[in-house]
Amino acid sequence: MIWAIFTKSVKEQLRNFWILILTVSMAPFFVFVYFLINEASQPHYRALILNQDEGFMIQDTMVNLGDELLPIFNEYTKEVENIPLSIRSVSTREVAIKKLENRNASVLLVIPPHFTQSQLSETHTVPEIEIVGDLTNTGYLISAVFLGEMFSDFMVENAGQQHLFKVKETALGQSGQIDEFELWMPGMLILSIIMLMFSATIAIIVEVDQGTILRLKLSGMKAWQFLVGVGSSQVLVGIIAIFLTLGAATSLGFEMRGAFTSFLLITVLTSISMIAFSLILAAATRSVTDVLVVGNFPLFLFMFFSGAAFPISTNAWFYLGDYGVSWQTLMSAAPAISALQKISIMGVGLSEVGGELLALTLMTVIYFMIGLWGFQRRHLRTK
């Protein structure tokens, strides 16, 4: 019975060609969209240096420390990876201010006239360095931090002093090797399975819409048998969809870290969860047209509030292991995305995402209970 329903569901899925294409292509399409957005919005900040230093005569030699800043700063930006900052000198303050006003630069560093003298004369004084910029501009804040750090290093080296402390930066997991595009990809991978909401619901409700559910009822079929038969074909669609999405993401630079078996397990569990939710949607509708209208509401909820389209931070009601359960968890895609992020970015194993897997499983069971009851009552109840 289950095999017969499975083969029939596969054939029906192939007949609904455009629904299948929509299901498996939506997430890969968004992968390319997010890639283009990321490429167009790569941050890069421009800093300007106005050197007003007049220099200082030492043993018949004119020394100008202000002239040394630009080459030293540029060397620093080359040595340290991932600094989105370029530094140029500027001739006058008026030119610099104009660039700042037109957003052609983010920050201006002004070196005072007596900078070298304050450092090399016998009466050593503290120089007053001016930083100019739009304080409401994020680019100013980031650029000013970089310039402040580089200038502090220059002053320590020039004075022959020792650093008070050294900072060692340790990246958590693989977070030091990924960019913003890769941060979006776990959500996009789960989005490919969220799209099963349409495909699976239509695969279920088409039997009601075409009247074939009557023959299935007369055959003595149980609701769970029908669900397993149809659901198996939809799990297959979900696996195809997520691997197409993974292929698109990989071709654009995404790297899946962590065990492949963990990734596959999350894929299957999330597919089953979406099929279970689809049963609830099928219980609330009677035709394919109803699904296409009513199904948009939960689809957009899952897309935009589970964290698939963009990250959302919520306050936890309670914890399952390390996973904080909140209203977001009512959409089972949320713990699936959290688990996939930890596996693909942090490189953790299944034991580290036990809370997410438990929340995903519990929500799937709840979906099944509600869906089976509703579908049995509305479409399989004998009169």
C-alpha positions as CSV (number, residue, x, y, z in Angstrom):
1,M,0.0,0.0,0.0
2,I,2.7,2.5,1.0
3,W,4.8,1.7,-2.1
4,A,1.8,2.1,-4.4
5,I,1.1,5.5,-2.8
6,F,4.8,6.5,-3.1
7,T,5.0,5.7,-6.8
8,K,1.7,7.4,-7.5
9,S,2.9,10.5,-5.6
10,V,6.1,10.6,-7.7
11,K,4.2,10.4,-10.9
12,E,1.8,13.2,-9.7
13,Q,4.8,15.3,-8.7
14,L,6.3,14.9,-12.2
15,R,2.9,15.9,-13.8
16,N,2.9,19.0,-11.6
17,F,6.1,20.1,-13.4
18,W,6.0,23.8,-12.6
19,I,5.3,23.2,-8.9
20,L,8.4,20.9,-8.8
21,I,10.5,23.5,-10.6
22,L,9.4,26.3,-8.2
23,T,10.2,24.1,-5.2
24,V,13.7,23.1,-6.2
25,S,14.7,26.4,-7.8
26,M,13.5,29.1,-5.4
27,A,16.4,28.7,-2.9
28,P,19.2,28.5,-5.5
29,F,17.7,31.7,-7.1
30,F,17.9,33.4,-3.7
31,V,21.5,32.2,-3.3
32,F,22.5,34.1,-6.5
33,V,20.5,37.1,-5.3
34,Y,22.3,37.2,-1.9
35,F,25.6,36.7,-3.7
36,L,25.0,39.8,-5.8
37,I,23.8,41.8,-2.8
38,N,27.0,40.8,-0.9
39,E,29.2,41.6,-3.8
40,A,27.6,45.0,-4.2
41,S,27.8,45.8,-0.5
42,Q,31.3,44.7,0.3
43,P,32.5,47.4,2.9
44,H,35.5,49.4,2.0
45,Y,36.5,52.6,3.9
46,R,38.8,55.4,2.8
47,A,40.9,57.4,5.3
48,L,42.8,60.6,4.6
49,I,45.9,62.0,6.3
50,L,46.6,65.7,6.3
51,N,50.2,66.2,7.4
52,Q,50.8,69.7,8.8
53,D,54.0,68.6,10.5
54,E,56.7,71.2,10.0
55,G,59.5,68.8,11.0
56,F,62.3,69.3,13.4
57,M,66.0,69.9,12.9
58,I,68.3,67.3,14.6
59,Q,72.1,67.6,13.9
60,D,71.6,69.5,10.7
61,T,69.1,67.0,9.5
62,M,65.4,67.8,9.0
63,V,63.2,65.0,10.4
64,N,59.5,64.8,9.7
65,L,57.7,62.0,11.5
66,G,54.4,63.0,9.8
67,D,55.8,62.0,6.4
68,E,56.5,58.5,7.8
69,L,52.9,57.8,8.8
70,L,51.4,57.0,5.4
71,P,53.9,54.4,4.2
72,I,53.8,52.7,7.7
73,F,50.0,52.7,7.8
74,N,49.8,51.3,4.2
75,E,52.3,48.6,5.1
76,Y,50.2,47.7,8.1
77,T,47.0,47.3,6.0
78,K,48.9,44.9,3.7
79,E,50.3,42.8,6.5
80,V,47.0,42.4,8.4
81,E,44.3,40.4,6.5
82,N,40.7,41.6,6.0
83,I,41.2,45.3,6.8
84,P,38.8,47.1,4.4
85,L,40.7,50.3,4.6
86,S,42.7,52.4,2.2
87,I,44.7,55.5,3.3
88,R,45.7,58.5,1.2
89,S,47.3,61.8,1.9
90,V,45.5,65.1,1.2
91,S,47.0,68.5,0.5
92,T,44.6,70.8,2.3
93,R,41.9,70.6,4.9
94,E,39.3,72.1,2.5
95,V,39.8,69.3,0.0
96,A,39.6,66.7,2.8
97,I,36.4,68.2,4.2
98,K,34.8,68.2,0.7
99,K,35.6,64.5,0.3
100,L,34.1,63.7,3.7
101,E,30.9,65.7,2.9
102,N,30.5,63.8,-0.4
103,R,31.2,60.4,1.3
104,N,34.3,59.9,-0.8
105,A,36.2,59.4,2.4
106,S,35.2,58.2,5.9
107,V,37.7,59.9,8.2
108,L,40.5,62.5,8.2
109,L,43.5,62.3,10.4
110,V,45.2,65.7,11.0
111,I,48.8,65.8,12.1
112,P,49.6,69.0,14.0
113,P,52.5,71.4,12.9
114,H,54.8,70.6,15.9
115,F,54.3,66.8,15.9
116,T,57.9,65.9,15.3
117,Q,59.2,68.6,17.6
118,S,56.9,67.3,20.4
119,Q,58.5,63.9,20.1
120,L,62.1,64.6,19.5
121,S,62.8,67.8,21.4
122,E,64.2,67.7,24.9
123,T,61.0,69.1,26.3
124,H,58.9,66.1,25.3
125,T,55.1,67.0,25.0
126,V,52.0,65.1,24.2
127,P,50.8,65.9,20.6
128,E,47.2,66.7,19.9
129,I,45.9,64.6,17.0
130,E,42.7,65.6,15.3
131,I,40.3,63.1,13.8
132,V,37.5,64.5,11.6
133,G,34.4,62.8,10.3
134,D,30.7,62.3,10.3
135,L,30.0,60.7,13.7
136,T,26.7,59.2,12.5
137,N,28.5,57.3,9.7
138,T,29.4,53.7,10.5
139,G,32.4,54.0,8.2
140,Y,33.8,56.8,10.3
141,L,33.6,54.7,13.5
142,I,35.3,51.7,11.9
143,S,38.0,53.8,10.1
144,A,38.7,55.8,13.3
145,V,39.3,52.6,15.3
146,F,41.7,51.3,12.7
147,L,43.6,54.6,12.5
148,G,43.7,54.9,16.3
149,E,45.2,51.4,16.6
150,M,47.8,52.1,13.9
151,F,48.8,55.5,15.3
152,S,49.1,54.1,18.8
153,D,51.5,51.4,17.5
154,F,53.5,54.1,15.7
155,M,53.8,56.2,18.8
156,V,55.0,53.3,20.9
157,E,57.6,52.3,18.3
158,N,58.8,55.9,17.8
159,A,59.2,56.4,21.6
160,G,61.0,53.1,22.0
161,Q,58.5,51.9,24.5
162,Q,57.1,48.5,25.2
163,H,53.4,47.7,24.6
164,L,51.5,47.5,27.8
165,F,49.8,44.4,26.5
166,K,49.4,42.3,23.4
167,V,46.1,41.0,22.1
168,K,45.9,37.5,20.6
169,E,42.7,37.1,18.5
170,T,41.3,33.5,18.4
171,A,38.5,32.8,15.9
172,L,35.7,30.6,17.2
173,G,35.4,27.6,14.9
174,Q,35.8,28.6,11.3
175,S,34.4,32.1,11.8
176,G,37.7,33.7,10.9
177,Q,37.5,32.2,7.4
178,I,34.0,33.1,6.3
179,D,32.4,36.2,4.9
180,E,28.9,37.6,5.1
181,F,27.7,35.6,2.1
182,E,28.6,32.3,3.9
183,L,26.8,33.5,7.0
184,W,23.5,33.6,5.0
185,M,23.9,30.2,3.4
186,P,22.6,27.9,6.2
187,G,19.4,29.9,6.1
188,M,19.2,29.5,2.3
189,L,19.8,25.8,2.5
190,I,16.9,25.4,5.0
191,L,14.8,27.7,2.7
192,S,15.0,25.1,0.0
193,I,13.3,22.7,2.4
194,I,10.8,25.3,3.5
195,M,9.6,25.4,-0.1
196,L,8.4,21.8,0.4
197,M,5.4,23.4,2.2
198,F,3.8,24.1,-1.2
199,S,5.0,20.9,-2.9
200,A,4.0,18.5,-0.2
201,T,0.7,20.2,0.5
202,I,-0.3,20.1,-3.1
203,A,0.8,16.5,-3.4
204,I,-1.5,15.7,-0.5
205,I,-4.5,17.9,-1.4
206,V,-4.5,16.9,-5.1
207,E,-5.9,13.5,-4.1
208,V,-8.8,15.4,-2.5
209,D,-9.2,17.8,-5.3
210,Q,-9.3,15.1,-8.0
211,G,-11.5,12.8,-5.9
212,T,-9.1,9.9,-5.8
213,I,-9.0,10.1,-2.0
214,L,-12.4,8.3,-2.1
215,R,-10.8,5.2,-3.7
216,L,-8.0,5.3,-1.3
217,K,-10.5,5.4,1.6
218,L,-12.4,2.5,0.2
219,S,-9.2,0.5,0.0
220,G,-8.9,0.6,3.8
221,M,-5.9,3.0,3.7
222,K,-4.9,4.6,7.0
223,A,-3.9,8.2,7.3
224,W,-0.4,7.3,8.4
225,Q,0.0,5.0,5.4
226,F,-1.0,7.8,3.0
227,L,1.3,10.2,4.8
228,V,4.3,7.9,4.7
229,G,3.8,7.2,1.0
230,V,3.4,10.8,-0.1
231,G,6.0,12.0,2.4
232,S,8.7,9.7,1.1
233,S,8.4,11.2,-2.3
234,Q,8.6,14.7,-0.8
235,V,11.7,13.9,1.2
236,L,13.3,12.9,-2.1
237,V,12.3,16.3,-3.5
238,G,13.7,18.0,-0.4
239,I,17.0,16.3,-0.8
240,I,17.2,17.2,-4.5
241,A,16.3,20.9,-3.6
242,I,18.9,21.3,-0.9
243,F,21.7,19.7,-2.9
244,L,20.9,22.0,-5.9
245,T,21.0,24.9,-3.4
246,L,24.3,23.6,-1.9
247,G,25.7,23.3,-5.4
248,A,24.8,26.9,-6.3
249,A,26.3,28.2,-3.0
250,T,29.5,26.1,-3.4
251,S,29.9,27.4,-7.0
252,L,29.9,31.0,-5.6
253,G,32.4,30.3,-2.8
254,F,30.5,28.7,0.1
255,E,32.3,25.9,1.8
256,M,30.3,23.3,3.8
257,R,32.3,22.5,7.0
258,G,31.4,19.8,9.4
259,A,30.4,16.2,8.8
260,F,28.4,15.3,5.7
261,T,26.3,12.8,7.7
262,S,25.3,15.6,10.1
263,F,24.2,17.8,7.2
264,L,22.2,14.9,5.7
265,L,20.5,14.1,9.0
266,I,19.4,17.7,9.5
267,T,18.2,17.8,5.9
268,V,16.0,14.7,6.3
269,L,14.6,15.8,9.7
270,T,13.7,19.2,8.4
271,S,12.1,17.7,5.3
272,I,9.9,15.4,7.5
273,S,9.0,18.4,9.6
274,M,7.9,20.5,6.6
275,I,5.9,17.5,5.4
276,A,4.2,17.3,8.8
277,F,3.3,21.0,8.7
278,S,2.0,20.5,5.2
279,L,-0.4,18.0,6.5
280,I,-1.9,20.8,8.8
281,L,-2.1,23.1,5.7
282,A,-3.8,20.3,3.7
283,A,-6.3,19.7,6.5
284,A,-7.3,23.4,6.3
285,T,-7.8,23.4,2.5
286,R,-9.8,21.5,-0.1
287,S,-8.2,22.3,-3.4
288,V,-4.9,23.3,-5.0
289,T,-6.2,26.8,-5.5
290,D,-6.8,27.0,-1.7
291,V,-3.2,25.9,-1.1
292,L,-1.8,28.5,-3.4
293,V,-3.8,31.2,-1.6
294,V,-3.7,30.1,2.0
295,G,-0.2,28.6,1.9
296,N,1.4,32.0,1.3
297,F,0.9,33.1,4.9
298,P,2.8,30.3,6.7
299,L,5.4,30.2,3.8
300,F,6.3,33.8,4.4
301,L,6.2,33.4,8.2
302,F,8.7,30.5,7.9
303,M,10.9,32.4,5.3
304,F,11.2,35.7,7.2
305,F,10.7,34.9,10.9
306,S,12.5,31.6,11.3
307,G,15.9,33.2,10.3
308,A,16.1,31.8,6.8
309,A,16.1,35.1,5.0
310,F,17.9,37.1,7.6
311,P,19.0,36.5,11.3
312,I,16.6,37.3,14.1
313,S,17.5,37.4,17.7
314,T,14.8,36.4,20.3
315,N,14.7,36.0,24.1
316,A,14.6,32.4,25.2
317,W,11.6,31.0,27.1
318,F,13.6,28.1,28.4
319,Y,16.5,25.9,27.2
320,L,16.9,22.5,25.7
321,G,20.6,21.9,26.3
322,D,22.3,24.9,24.9
323,Y,19.4,25.9,22.6
324,G,17.1,28.6,23.7
325,V,13.5,27.9,22.9
326,S,11.4,30.9,22.0
327,W,8.4,31.8,19.8
328,Q,10.7,31.3,16.8
329,T,11.0,27.6,17.7
330,L,7.3,27.2,16.8
331,M,8.6,27.3,13.2
332,S,10.7,24.2,13.1
333,A,13.0,25.7,10.5
334,A,14.5,27.9,13.3
335,P,16.3,25.2,15.2
336,A,17.3,23.5,11.9
337,I,19.0,26.8,10.8
338,S,20.7,27.1,14.2
339,A,22.0,23.6,14.0
340,L,23.2,24.0,10.4
341,Q,25.0,27.3,11.3
342,K,26.9,25.6,14.1
343,I,27.9,22.7,12.0
344,S,28.8,24.6,8.8
345,I,30.5,27.6,10.5
346,M,31.7,26.3,13.9
347,G,32.5,22.8,12.6
348,V,30.8,21.2,15.6
349,G,29.4,17.6,15.7
350,L,25.9,16.4,16.3
351,S,26.5,16.2,20.1
352,E,26.9,20.0,20.2
353,V,23.5,20.6,18.5
354,G,21.5,18.2,20.6
355,G,19.1,20.9,21.8
356,E,18.3,22.0,18.3
357,L,17.7,18.5,17.1
358,L,15.4,17.8,20.1
359,A,13.4,21.0,19.4
360,L,13.1,20.1,15.7
361,T,11.9,16.6,16.6
362,L,9.4,17.8,19.2
363,M,7.9,20.4,16.8
364,T,7.7,17.7,14.1
365,V,5.8,15.4,16.4
366,I,3.4,18.2,17.3
367,Y,2.9,19.0,13.6
368,F,2.2,15.3,12.9
369,M,-0.3,15.0,15.7
370,I,-2.3,18.1,14.7
371,G,-2.0,17.3,11.0
372,L,-3.1,13.6,11.3
373,W,-6.1,14.5,13.4
374,G,-7.1,17.4,11.1
375,F,-6.6,15.5,7.9
376,Q,-8.3,12.3,9.2
377,R,-11.3,14.4,10.4
378,R,-11.8,16.5,7.3
379,H,-10.7,14.3,4.4
380,L,-10.7,10.6,5.6
381,R,-13.6,10.4,7.9
382,T,-16.2,7.9,6.7
383,K,-19.8,8.9,6.9
